[in-house]
Amino acid sequence: MDGNYNVGIPISQSIVANVQLGLPATVSKLSNKMRFIDKIAPLLKEEGVIRTLDLIQPMTINCAGISTANRTTSAFGGVLYISGAVRQDILIQEGSIYQTKQESIVDVDEIDDLDWQKKLKFIDMINAYKLLENTLKEEDLPDLIIMDVPLILERADTPLSERLDIVEYYELCKDTISKFWENNKERVYPFNKNGVKIASIGNKRFGAIFFALTKDNIKYIPDPIGKNIVLKLDEYMDKIHTVGIKRLLNGILVKRSRTAAFQFDGITKDNRIEPASVRKMGLIGMHLKAGNNTPPLLVEVLGKTEDWDCDMLDKLCSEIMSLITFDQAKALPIPLWYAKYALKPIGVRPGVLEYYKSHAREMLKNESLEAIWKEDLDIFEEE
C-alpha cells in the first residue's frame, strides 16, 4: 500500500461528528420527556397516587435493621463464598440515638459455580430469617424491623428441577420462610395491631403502581385514589412507556413522599409467590423518597388491602423516612446502615476468603485431613 491509500474515517472523527450532530436531538427528546413529567406530576398528586408525608420529630422508637452481604472467589473448580447477616438494634429517645445490641451469623463454605448468584440469595435470606426468628423469641421486641432482603420468593427465583443442588437451597429457603410466618404471624403487625412491624426495603419493581391503576386492578390499592385517574392515565399510558417508568417515578416522587401502595400478588396474578403458605397472606408494596438526593426505595410488607389502610401505611413510611437522617445517594435507615457497616469485613480484599482458600489448598496438598481420618481409623482398629 502506498501513502495515498484511503484508510476510511478514523474513530475519533466519527465520535466528534456524531456528538455534534446528535446532541441537539438528544436534548430535544429529554426536554420533551421532562415537560411530560412536569405535566403529569400534579395530576398524580391531586388524584392520590403520590402522597406527601411529615417526618416524626422528635422521634422515639425501638428499631432494628437486618442486613446481609456475601463475597465469592473462584477456587478448586468451583466457588468459595462467605455470607453474613447482622442485626443491629437502635434505640431513639427524643431524637437521641443509642446502639443497644448486635447479633450476627456468618457462613463460609464451597459451592459449585452453577447459578451461584441464586444460591447466595437463598443463603442470605435464610441467614436473615434466622436472625428475625431469634429476635421474635426475645421478651422486649422492637417496634420496627427493617430488612434489606425480600420477605418472600417469586417465580423468577424458582430454579430448574434438574439442578438438584440449587433446588436444595431453594427448598430450605422456602421452608425457613414458611416456618417463620407460621409461628410468628400473630405477633406481627398488621395481623396483630400491637405487633412488631417487619418491612423489607429495596430498589426493584419500579412503576408497579401504574399497572395497578386500571379498572380491574384498582381494588388492590388500599389508599384512596381519585375516581377519574384510570381514565386519565389511559390517555397517557403510551407516553408513559415512551418516557420510561423508572424515569417517571424518579421525576414525580419528591422529598418526603410516597406512591400509593399496591397489593403485588393481586396486580400480577401470573407471578407466583413462594412459599405457598405465605402466598395467601398477600404482599403490599410502595415506593418512597426521603430526601432530594436519596433514590426511591421500595417498601414491602406482608398483608392484603383489607389488612392495611392509608393511615397505617403513612405512619410506617414516616417512621422509615425519619430514620433516614442524611440526604445522600446511599443513605439508609439508621439501624440498617449500622448493620450494613458492620458487614464491611466481609468485603475486605484480601480477607477471610483468601485465608480460607490458602489453608484449604495447604490441607489438600499435605493430605492432613486424610491423615486425621486414618488416625481415627487405626485407633478404632486397635481397640
URPE-V574246 format. One record per pair of residues at least 12 apart in sequence whose C-alpha atoms are under 10 Angstrom apart, sorted by the first residue. I is the first residue (numbers start at 1). J is the second residue. If there is no record, write none. Layout:
i->[I,I]
j->[J,J]
This chain:
i->[29,30,32,33,33,33,33,33,33,33,34,34,34,34,36,36,36,36,36,36,37,37,37,37,37,37,37,37,38,38,38,39,40,40,40,40,40,40,40,41,41,41,41,41,41,42,43,43,43,43,44,44,44,44,44,44,44,44,45,45,45,45,45,45,45,46,46,46,47,47,47,47,47,47,47,48,48,48,48,48,48,48,49,49,49,49,49,49,49,49,49,49,49,49,49,49,50,50,50,50,50,50,50,50,50,50,50,50,51,51,51,51,51,51,51,51,51,51,52,52,52,52,52,52,52,52,52,52,52,53,53,53,53,53,53,53,53,53,53,53,54,54,54,54,54,54,54,54,54,55,55,55,55,55,55,55,55,55,55,56,56,56,56,56,56,56,56,57,57,57,58,58,58,58,58,58,59,59,59,59,59,59,59,59,59,60,60,60,60,60,60,60,60,61,61,61,61,61,61,61,61,61,61,61,61,62,62,62,62,62,62,62,62,62,62,62,62,62,62,62,63,63,63,63,63,63,63,63,63,63,63,63,63,63,63,63,63,63,63,63,64,64,64,64,64,64,64,64,64,64,64,64,64,64,64,64,64,64,64,64,64,64,64,64,64,65,65,65,65,65,65,65,65,65,65,65,65,65,65,65,65,65,65,65,65,65,65,65,66,66,66,66,66,66,66,66,66,66,66,66,66,66,66,66,66,66,66,66,66,66,66,66,66,67,67,67,67,67,67,67,67,67,67,67,67,67,67,67,67,67,67,67,67,67,67,67,67,68,68,68,68,68,68,68,68,68,68,68,68,68,68,68,68,68,68,68,68,68,68,69,69,69,69,69,69,69,69,69,69,69,69,69,69,69,69,70,70,70,70,70,70,70,70,70,70,70,70,70,70,70,71,71,71,71,71,71,71,71,71,71,72,72,72,72,72,72,72,72,72,72,72,73,73,73,73,74,74,74,74,74,74,75,75,75,75,75,75,75,75,75,76,76,76,76,76,77,77,77,78,78,78,78,78,78,79,79,79,79,79,79,79,80,80,80,80,80,80,80,80,80,80,81,81,81,81,81,81,81,81,81,81,81,81,82,82,82,82,82,82,82,82,82,82,82,83,83,83,83,83,83,83,83,83,83,83,83,84,84,84,84,84,84,84,84,84,84,84,84,84,85,85,85,85,85,85,85,85,85,85,85,85,85,85,85,85,85,85,86,86,86,86,86,86,86,86,86,86,86,86,86,86,86,87,87,87,87,87,87,87,87,87,87,87,87,87,87,87,87,87,87,88,88,88,88,88,88,88,88,88,88,88,88,88,88,89,89,89,89,89,89,89,89,89,89,89,89,90,90,90,90,90,90,91,91,91,92,95,97,97,99,99,102,102,102,103,103,103,103,104,104,104,104,104,104,104,105,105,105,105,105,106,106,106,106,107,107,107,108,108,108,109,109,110,111,111,112,112,114,114,114,115,115,115,115,116,118,118,118,118,118,118,119,119,119,119,119,119,119,119,119,120,120,121,121,121,121,121,121,122,122,122,122,122,122,122,122,122,122,123,123,123,123,124,124,124,124,125,125,125,125,125,125,125,125,125,125,125,126,126,126,126,126,126,126,126,126,127,127,128,128,128,128,128,128,129,129,129,129,129,129,129,129,130,130,130,132,132,132,132,133,133,133,133,133,133,133,136,136,136,136,136,136,137,141,141,141,141,142,142,142,142,143,143,143,143,143,143,144,144,144,144,144,144,144,144,144,144,145,145,145,145,145,145,145,145,146,146,146,146,146,146,146,146,146,146,146,146,147,147,147,147,147,147,147,147,147,147,148,148,148,148,148,148,148,148,148,149,149,149,149,150,150,150,150,150,150,150,151,151,151,151,151,151,151,151,151,151,151,152,152,152,152,152,152,152,152,152,152,152,152,152,152,153,153,153,153,153,153,153,153,153,153,153,154,154,154,154,154,154,154,155,155,155,155,155,156,156,156,157,157,157,158,158,158,158,171,173,173,174,174,174,174,174,175,175,175,176,177,177,177,177,178,178,178,178,178,178,179,179,179,180,181,181,181,181,182,182,185,185,185,188,189,189,189,189,189,189,190,190,190,190,190,190,190,190,191,191,191,191,191,197,197,197,198,198,198,198,199,199,199,199,199,199,199,199,199,199,200,200,200,200,200,200,200,201,201,201,201,201,201,201,201,201,201,201,201,201,202,202,202,202,202,202,203,203,203,203,203,203,204,204,204,204,204,204,205,205,205,205,205,205,205,206,206,206,206,206,206,206,206,206,206,206,207,207,207,207,207,207,207,207,207,207,208,208,208,208,208,208,208,208,208,208,208,208,208,209,209,209,209,209,209,209,209,209,209,209,209,210,210,210,210,210,210,210,210,210,211,211,211,211,211,212,212,212,212,212,212,212,212,212,213,213,213,213,213,213,213,213,213,214,214,214,214,214,214,215,215,215,216,216,217,217,217,217,217,218,218,218,218,218,219,219,219,219,219,220,220,220,220,220,220,220,220,220,220,220,221,221,221,221,221,221,221,221,221,221,221,221,221,221,221,222,222,222,222,222,222,222,222,222,222,222,222,222,223,223,223,223,223,223,223,223,223,223,223,224,224,224,224,225,246,249,249,249,250,250,250,253,253,253,253,253,253,253,253,254,254,254,254,254,254,254,254,255,255,255,255,255,255,255,255,255,255,255,256,256,256,256,256,256,256,256,256,257,257,257,257,257,257,257,257,257,257,258,258,258,258,258,258,258,258,258,258,258,258,258,258,259,259,259,259,259,259,259,260,260,260,260,260,260,260,261,261,261,261,261,261,261,261,261,261,261,261,262,262,262,262,262,262,262,262,263,263,263,263,263,263,263,263,263,263,263,264,264,264,264,264,264,264,265,265,265,265,265,265,265,265,266,266,266,266,266,278,278,279,279,280,280,280,281,281,281,281,282,282,282,282,282,282,283,283,283,283,283,283,284,284,284,284,284,284,284,284,284,284,285,285,285,285,285,285,285,286,286,286,286,286,286,287,287,287,288,288,288,288,289,289,290,290,290,290,290,290,290,290,290,290,290,290,290,290,291,291,291,291,291,291,291,291,292,292,292,293,293,293,293,293,293,294,294,294,294,294,294,294,294,295,295,295,295,295,295,296,297,299,299,299,301,301,319,320,320,320,321,322,323,323,323,324,324]
j->[243,243,243,239,240,242,243,244,247,248,243,247,248,251,236,239,240,243,248,251,240,243,247,248,249,250,251,252,248,251,252,252,232,233,236,240,248,251,252,248,249,251,252,253,254,252,226,229,232,233,225,226,229,232,233,252,259,260,225,226,252,253,257,259,260,225,226,229,224,225,226,227,228,229,230,223,224,225,226,229,259,260,209,210,213,221,223,224,225,226,229,252,258,259,260,261,225,249,252,253,254,257,258,259,260,261,287,288,223,253,254,256,257,258,259,260,288,314,253,254,255,256,257,258,259,288,289,314,318,255,256,257,258,288,290,314,315,317,318,321,256,257,314,315,317,318,319,321,322,256,290,315,317,318,319,320,321,322,323,95,315,318,319,320,321,322,323,94,95,322,92,93,94,95,96,322,92,93,94,95,96,97,319,322,323,91,92,93,94,95,96,97,319,90,91,92,93,94,95,97,142,143,144,319,323,89,90,91,92,93,97,98,100,140,141,142,143,144,145,335,88,89,90,91,92,100,141,142,143,144,145,146,196,197,319,323,333,334,335,336,87,88,89,90,91,99,100,101,102,132,135,141,142,143,144,145,146,147,198,333,334,335,336,338,339,86,87,88,89,90,102,132,144,145,146,147,148,198,199,200,333,334,335,336,337,338,339,340,85,86,87,88,89,102,103,104,127,128,129,131,132,145,146,147,148,149,200,335,336,337,338,339,340,84,85,86,87,88,104,124,125,127,128,131,146,147,148,149,335,336,337,338,339,340,341,342,343,83,84,85,86,87,104,105,106,121,123,124,125,127,128,147,148,149,336,339,340,342,343,82,83,84,85,86,106,120,121,124,148,340,343,344,345,346,347,82,83,84,85,106,107,108,117,120,121,123,124,343,346,347,83,84,108,120,346,347,348,349,352,353,108,109,110,111,116,117,120,346,347,353,354,110,353,354,357,110,111,112,113,353,357,110,111,112,113,354,357,358,360,361,110,112,357,360,361,111,112,113,110,111,112,113,114,116,109,110,111,112,113,114,116,108,109,110,111,112,113,353,354,356,357,107,108,109,110,111,116,120,346,352,353,356,357,106,107,108,109,110,120,346,347,352,353,356,105,106,107,108,109,120,121,123,124,127,343,346,104,105,106,107,108,123,124,127,128,342,343,345,346,103,104,105,106,107,123,124,125,126,127,128,129,130,131,339,340,342,343,102,103,104,105,106,127,128,131,336,338,339,340,341,342,343,101,102,103,104,105,128,131,132,135,145,146,147,335,336,338,339,340,342,100,101,102,103,104,145,334,335,336,337,338,339,340,342,101,102,103,135,142,144,145,334,335,336,338,339,102,142,334,335,336,338,142,143,335,323,322,334,335,335,338,338,339,342,131,134,135,339,127,128,130,131,339,342,343,124,127,128,130,131,124,127,343,346,123,124,127,352,353,356,353,356,357,165,166,165,166,163,165,166,159,163,165,166,166,157,158,159,166,169,170,157,159,165,166,167,168,169,170,173,166,169,149,150,157,169,170,173,149,153,157,166,169,170,171,172,173,174,169,170,172,173,148,149,150,173,147,148,149,150,151,152,153,173,174,176,177,149,169,170,172,173,174,175,176,177,173,176,147,148,149,150,151,177,147,149,151,173,176,177,179,180,176,177,180,145,147,180,198,176,177,179,180,181,183,184,180,183,184,187,188,196,184,187,195,196,197,195,196,197,198,189,194,195,196,197,198,188,189,195,196,197,198,199,316,319,320,196,197,198,199,200,320,335,336,197,198,199,200,201,299,300,320,333,334,335,336,198,199,200,201,202,299,300,335,336,339,199,200,201,202,203,299,332,336,340,199,200,201,202,199,200,201,202,299,300,301,177,198,199,200,201,274,278,283,300,301,302,173,174,177,178,200,273,274,275,278,279,283,300,301,302,170,173,174,177,272,273,274,275,276,278,279,265,271,272,273,274,275,279,270,271,272,273,274,271,272,273,170,273,274,170,171,272,274,275,274,275,274,275,276,277,278,274,275,277,275,274,275,277,278,274,275,276,277,278,279,275,277,278,278,277,278,281,302,277,278,278,281,302,302,301,302,303,307,308,312,301,302,303,304,307,308,309,312,281,302,303,307,308,301,302,316,300,301,302,316,284,285,298,299,300,301,302,316,317,320,285,297,298,299,300,301,302,285,286,287,288,297,298,299,300,301,320,332,333,336,287,296,297,298,299,300,287,295,296,297,298,299,246,287,296,297,298,299,246,264,285,286,287,297,298,245,246,247,248,249,250,286,287,296,297,298,244,245,246,247,248,249,250,259,286,287,245,246,249,259,261,262,263,264,267,268,285,286,287,221,249,259,260,261,262,263,264,267,285,286,287,230,233,237,240,245,249,259,260,262,237,262,264,267,268,230,260,261,262,263,264,266,267,268,225,229,230,231,233,234,260,262,267,229,230,231,233,234,267,229,230,231,266,267,262,263,266,267,268,230,262,263,266,267,262,263,266,267,305,261,262,263,264,265,266,267,284,304,305,306,260,261,262,263,264,266,267,284,285,304,305,306,308,309,310,260,261,262,263,284,304,305,306,307,308,309,310,313,259,260,261,262,305,308,309,310,311,313,314,260,261,309,310,260,296,287,288,296,289,295,296,287,288,289,290,291,292,295,296,288,289,290,291,292,293,294,296,288,289,290,291,292,293,294,295,296,321,327,288,289,290,291,292,317,318,321,322,287,288,289,290,291,296,314,317,318,321,286,287,288,289,290,296,297,298,299,313,314,317,318,321,285,286,287,288,289,296,298,285,286,287,288,310,313,314,284,285,286,287,299,300,305,308,309,310,313,314,283,284,285,286,287,300,304,305,282,283,284,285,286,300,301,302,303,304,305,282,283,284,285,286,300,304,279,280,281,282,283,284,285,304,282,283,284,304,305,302,303,302,303,302,303,304,302,303,304,307,301,302,303,304,305,307,300,301,302,303,304,305,299,300,301,302,303,304,305,307,308,313,298,299,300,301,302,303,313,298,299,300,301,313,317,299,300,317,317,318,320,321,317,321,317,318,320,321,322,323,324,325,326,327,328,331,332,333,321,324,325,326,327,328,329,331,327,328,329,326,327,328,329,330,331,324,326,327,328,329,330,331,332,327,328,329,330,331,332,329,332,316,317,320,313,316,333,332,333,334,333,334,335,336,337,336,337]
